[in-house]
Every structure is written in structure tokens, then in C-alpha cells.
Amino acid sequence: MHTSKLLENNRQWAAGHLAEDPEYFTRLSQGQSPNHLYIGCSDSRVAASTMLNLEPGEVFVHRNIANLISNTDLSALSVINFAVTHLRVKHIIVCGHYACGGIKAAMQSNNLGILTPYLKEIRDVYRLHQDEINALPDEHRRYDRLVELNVQEQCINVANIPEVQEAIRERGLEIHGWVFDLATGQIIDLQLDLALLLKDFGTIYRVE
């Protein structure tokens, strides 16, 4: 699709909203107060607002390859800081998706240049859970299970961020792990019990 078509799409979108509500963009320009921070994959098929059927301003979004939260990723950490400290979101969602190219690449041995050290974060998740994953007889299911376990580990990473810890203690911020199934269009709540997952080592990362 040519970029001129994208601009035309934008004009039609804006005109449509103005026809329905002449004050739509006036209100939109006055600020945002979303309740949710969505952390997802950059894959073009998994746009948060579209999947969740939300309007602009209803969800704060950060996306990268395979929805990773690393303690060296200043972009992701800055987004979380802003969402928690300034927007005071009530929920943080980490959402992976089946058929994730980053997950599949991390389970293979190819050297992908600059992506290789990035994918190490996923390979570390694989290492932590390799016995469970390798016991699965089907390669497709192994990929899917790593998608789920990667979401779990990234939720743990989020929960260990100091400002997130503080928001959990002081105002009950909640963290959710989801997976989007491209084959059905449905989002699956992994129903993670973070208190249980953090039980054995949470105090190591605890910051007062």
C-alpha cells in the first residue's frame, strides 16, 4: 500500500469522527487518562486498540519484538514509569501472541546479527523452562508454550520494577498476562498468580 493511501485513510478517519462528533478531536487533544498499560509485540497483526476494540486515549501502549521487558531497555522502562507514576494506570497487561516470529527465531540457532543479543532474553526464558518445553512432542506446541512462558517471565520482570512494586503495595495495581490467538482472534488470559510465582524469590528484588 502506497503511503499516499495511508494519508487518505487518515483524512477519511478524521472526517468520519468529526461528522459524528464535532468535538471529538477537541476532547482528544486535552489529555489522556487510560486505566491500562498494554505491553505487546510489534507484529503488525496485533494492534492493541484494534484487538481490544478501544478508542484513542483508552489504552497506553508499548510494543517491541516479542513483548520483552528488560532491565536495560530504557524505552520500555520509561513507558512503564510514565504509565505508573504519572498516568497512574490501574492495570498493566503483557500480551504475547501465538505464531510470534521473535519466539520462533529464539528457538533456532541462526545468527541474526543485532537481533541475536536481543533474542537472548527469550532464550533465557527457554533455558529456565527447557525441560517442560522439550517434553512437548509437537514443535508447534513448543513454540506456543514458549510464547506463554515468555509472557509469564515478562510479567515477573514488570512486577520487580521498583515503581510497580510501590503501586502494587499502595494502590493495588494489577498485572495481567495474556496471549492473542491469531487463528481465532481471541485473547487468552493466562490467569497468572504472580504472588505464587514470586513467592520463592520476590524478596530478592523487593525495594522499599
C-alpha positions as CSV (number, residue, x, y, z in Angstrom):
1,M,0.0,0.0,0.0
2,H,1.4,3.4,-1.0
3,T,1.9,6.0,1.7
4,S,-0.5,8.3,0.0
5,K,-3.2,5.8,0.6
6,L,-2.4,5.9,4.3
7,L,-2.8,9.6,4.4
8,E,-6.1,9.4,2.6
9,N,-7.2,6.8,5.1
10,N,-6.3,9.2,7.9
11,R,-8.4,12.0,6.3
12,Q,-11.4,9.7,5.9
13,W,-11.0,8.5,9.5
14,A,-10.8,12.1,10.9
15,A,-13.7,13.3,8.7
16,G,-15.8,10.4,9.9
17,H,-15.2,11.2,13.5
18,L,-15.9,14.9,13.0
19,A,-19.2,14.1,11.2
20,E,-20.4,12.0,14.2
21,D,-19.0,14.3,16.9
22,P,-17.6,17.8,16.0
23,E,-15.9,18.0,19.5
24,Y,-14.1,14.6,19.2
25,F,-10.6,15.9,18.5
26,T,-11.0,18.9,20.8
27,R,-11.6,16.4,23.7
28,L,-8.8,14.1,22.5
29,S,-6.3,17.0,22.5
30,Q,-7.0,17.9,26.1
31,G,-5.1,14.9,27.6
32,Q,-5.3,11.2,28.4
33,S,-6.2,9.2,31.4
34,P,-6.1,5.5,30.4
35,N,-6.6,2.8,33.1
36,H,-4.5,0.3,31.2
37,L,-0.9,0.0,30.0
38,Y,-0.6,-2.6,27.3
39,I,2.8,-4.1,26.5
40,G,2.7,-6.1,23.4
41,C,4.6,-7.3,20.3
42,S,5.5,-5.1,17.3
43,D,3.9,-7.6,14.9
44,S,1.7,-5.7,12.5
45,R,-1.2,-8.2,13.1
46,V,-1.6,-7.5,16.8
47,A,-2.5,-3.8,17.2
48,A,-3.8,-3.2,20.7
49,S,-6.6,-0.7,20.1
50,T,-8.0,-2.8,17.2
51,M,-7.8,-6.1,19.2
52,L,-9.5,-4.6,22.2
53,N,-12.0,-2.5,20.2
54,L,-10.9,0.7,22.0
55,E,-10.9,4.3,21.0
56,P,-7.8,6.6,21.1
57,G,-7.0,7.6,24.7
58,E,-8.3,4.4,26.3
59,V,-5.1,2.4,26.5
60,F,-1.4,3.4,26.8
61,V,0.8,1.2,24.6
62,H,4.3,0.0,24.4
63,R,5.4,-2.5,21.7
64,N,8.6,-4.3,20.8
65,I,9.7,-7.6,19.3
66,A,8.2,-10.4,21.4
67,N,6.9,-8.0,24.2
68,L,10.1,-8.0,26.3
69,I,10.8,-6.1,29.4
70,S,14.5,-5.9,30.0
71,N,16.2,-4.0,32.8
72,T,18.5,-2.4,30.2
73,D,15.6,-1.3,27.9
74,L,15.2,2.4,28.8
75,S,12.4,2.8,26.3
76,A,10.2,0.1,27.9
77,L,11.2,1.2,31.5
78,S,10.4,4.8,30.7
79,V,7.0,3.9,29.4
80,I,6.2,1.9,32.5
81,N,7.5,4.7,34.7
82,F,5.3,7.2,33.0
83,A,2.2,5.0,32.9
84,V,2.5,4.0,36.6
85,T,3.8,7.3,38.1
86,H,2.1,9.9,36.0
87,L,-0.9,8.3,34.4
88,R,-1.4,6.1,37.4
89,V,-2.8,3.2,35.4
90,K,-4.7,0.6,37.3
91,H,-3.6,-2.4,35.2
92,I,-0.5,-3.5,33.3
93,I,-1.1,-6.1,30.6
94,V,1.7,-8.1,29.0
95,C,0.3,-9.7,25.8
96,G,2.1,-12.1,23.6
97,H,0.7,-13.9,20.6
98,Y,1.0,-17.3,19.0
99,A,3.0,-17.5,15.8
100,C,5.4,-14.9,17.1
101,G,8.4,-14.6,14.8
102,G,10.7,-13.5,17.7
103,I,9.8,-16.6,19.8
104,K,10.4,-18.9,16.8
105,A,13.7,-17.3,16.0
106,A,14.9,-17.6,19.6
107,M,14.3,-21.4,19.5
108,Q,16.5,-21.7,16.5
109,S,20.3,-21.4,16.2
110,N,20.6,-18.9,13.4
111,N,22.8,-15.8,13.9
112,L,20.5,-12.9,13.2
113,G,23.0,-10.0,13.7
114,I,21.8,-7.3,16.0
115,L,18.7,-9.4,16.8
116,T,20.9,-12.2,18.3
117,P,21.7,-10.4,21.7
118,Y,18.1,-9.2,21.8
119,L,16.7,-12.7,21.4
120,K,19.0,-13.9,24.2
121,E,16.3,-12.6,26.6
122,I,13.9,-15.1,25.1
123,R,16.5,-17.8,25.1
124,D,17.0,-17.2,28.8
125,V,13.3,-17.9,29.3
126,Y,13.7,-21.1,27.2
127,R,16.6,-22.1,29.4
128,L,14.6,-21.7,32.6
129,H,11.8,-23.9,31.3
130,Q,13.6,-26.1,28.8
131,D,12.6,-29.4,30.5
132,E,8.9,-28.5,30.3
133,I,9.1,-27.2,26.7
134,N,11.3,-30.0,25.3
135,A,8.9,-32.6,26.8
136,L,6.2,-31.5,24.5
137,P,6.0,-33.8,21.4
138,D,4.8,-31.3,18.9
139,E,7.1,-28.5,17.6
140,H,4.1,-26.1,17.1
141,R,3.0,-26.6,20.7
142,R,6.6,-26.0,21.9
143,Y,6.6,-22.6,20.2
144,D,3.2,-21.8,21.7
145,R,4.3,-22.8,25.2
146,L,7.4,-20.6,25.0
147,V,5.1,-17.7,24.0
148,E,3.1,-18.3,27.2
149,L,6.1,-18.7,29.4
150,N,7.7,-15.6,27.9
151,V,4.6,-13.6,28.9
152,Q,4.9,-15.1,32.4
153,E,8.5,-14.1,32.7
154,Q,7.9,-10.6,31.4
155,C,5.1,-10.2,33.9
156,I,7.6,-11.1,36.6
157,N,10.1,-8.6,35.2
158,V,7.4,-5.9,35.4
159,A,6.4,-6.8,38.9
160,N,10.0,-6.4,40.1
161,I,10.3,-2.8,38.9
162,P,10.5,-0.5,41.9
163,E,7.7,1.9,40.9
164,V,5.5,-1.0,40.0
165,Q,6.2,-2.6,43.4
166,E,5.2,0.6,45.1
167,A,2.0,1.0,43.1
168,I,1.0,-2.6,43.9
169,R,1.5,-2.0,47.6
170,E,-0.1,1.4,47.8
171,R,-3.0,1.3,45.4
172,G,-3.4,-2.3,44.2
173,L,-2.0,-2.1,40.7
174,E,-2.7,-5.3,38.9
175,I,-0.5,-7.2,36.3
176,H,-2.1,-9.5,33.7
177,G,-0.5,-12.0,31.3
178,W,-2.4,-12.5,28.0
179,V,-1.9,-14.3,24.7
180,F,-3.6,-13.4,21.5
181,D,-4.5,-16.3,19.2
182,L,-4.2,-15.1,15.6
183,A,-6.2,-18.2,14.4
184,T,-9.3,-17.3,16.4
185,G,-9.0,-13.6,17.1
186,Q,-9.4,-14.4,20.8
187,I,-7.3,-13.2,23.7
188,I,-6.5,-15.8,26.3
189,D,-6.0,-14.7,29.9
190,L,-3.2,-16.9,31.4
191,Q,-4.6,-16.1,34.8
192,L,-1.1,-15.9,36.3
193,D,-0.7,-16.0,40.1
194,L,2.2,-13.6,40.4
195,A,2.2,-13.8,44.2
196,L,2.8,-17.6,43.9
197,L,5.3,-17.1,41.1
198,L,7.3,-14.6,43.2
199,K,7.0,-16.5,46.4
200,D,10.4,-18.1,46.4
201,F,12.5,-15.1,45.2
202,G,10.3,-12.0,45.3
203,T,12.2,-10.6,48.4
204,I,15.4,-10.6,46.4
205,Y,14.0,-7.9,44.1
206,R,12.0,-6.1,46.7
207,V,12.7,-2.4,47.0
208,E,11.3,-0.4,49.9
